[in-house]
Amino acid sequence: MNLKLVGSSLIIAGTALGAGMLAIPMVLAQFGLLWGTLLMLVIWLGTTYAALLLLEASIKSGGGLGMNTIARKTLGKGGQLVTNGLLYALLVCLLMAYIIGAGDLVKKMLHGVGIEMSMMQTQILFTLVAGVVVASGTAAIDKVNRLLFAVMVVVLGITLFSLVPTMSFEHLLDAASNDKVELIKTSSVLFTSFGFMVVIPSLVTYNKGASHRDLRNMVIVGSVIPLACYLLWLYAVVGNLTPEQLVKFSNVSELIAALGTRFSGIQVILSTFTGLALLTSFLGVAMALFDQNADTFKQNKAVTYVLTFIFPLVGALWAADQFLSVLGYAGFILVFLAIFVPMAMTMKLRSFEKQKSAGHEVLAEAYQAGGGSIAMGLSFVFGCFLIGAQLV
């Protein structure tokens, strides 16, 4: 067993598994499990295929490259500028949101042991400490993430095991709403929950000796893990609460409190899971931004460390109470970066291969995502669907 590939799949899964997982039952349960499950499968399939397109672009461009260089090789300077702008906006927004959420969590944890710190202090503390792990390299992130993910799986298992005895199959197929427009609006929440593609170039670099088949499986396995977690969590919550109850909740805290009436320890367990989910997501996103800065600016680790964390930290301190708003902006940017940019890259590379143009560094026997032009067309429709879901 290749532990680097296993760890890489867990980095993908950990990046996707954010605190938004807890909100999924609140946005989907009112439409019934059938429609909720179908929509989640569509989002997962579209996102995973787009990730495989980015994998193809990364491999064919030579591997060991960041998005900056891949974009320059495939889309030219104009495409490089657009890609970098989208990527920086996305990663900074995500890191801002995670720093805000983690700062609040650290503040509460320290308060529980008698240490009082301000929100600003806890955000700075978290960023500095977690940033050291990121600056240590992908191998260090891999090892830390394996441990964190193992604890997350145990915590989720305890939660599901605790909720199963009180589950009722009576409400599993109930739907409080048949409004399909409102159902489509939830696509942005689900799509952001599968936002792992930013780590792929870094993982291709990390697994230099891996075969193309291994890299493909790494992406697929990494995306299947959060899908399974989301579906199990959705079924467990809907089995314990009615759709009418879930619709009335205005935040995750109310959901956790309602589940607490069924199992007394659920609040501590889910708070632990939320903290771990934030941390694994932070590590994955920060790794992507760190490697992007290293690829773009070609500076030493100390300078790259400052470039990576100064803007997200300042932004988090400035917008300390805007966690959900910042995530909303990130979700809109992610559509363009995760769907349309990889599509443009692979179309250009495939065109180079057909023309057998000279002067382009394209691997002759490189990996290619399946499906051909039909799958590419469906991916374009998927991207348009996601934009429509956020604008409707």
Helices and strands as residue ranges (DSSP letters): H 3-16, G 19-23, H 24-28, G 29-31, H 33-60, H 67-112, H 119-135, H 138-163, G 164-166, G 169-171, H 180-185, H 187-193, G 197-199, H 200-206, H 212-240, H 243-248, H 252-260, H 266-297, H 301-318, H 323-335, I 336-340, H 341-355, H 372-391
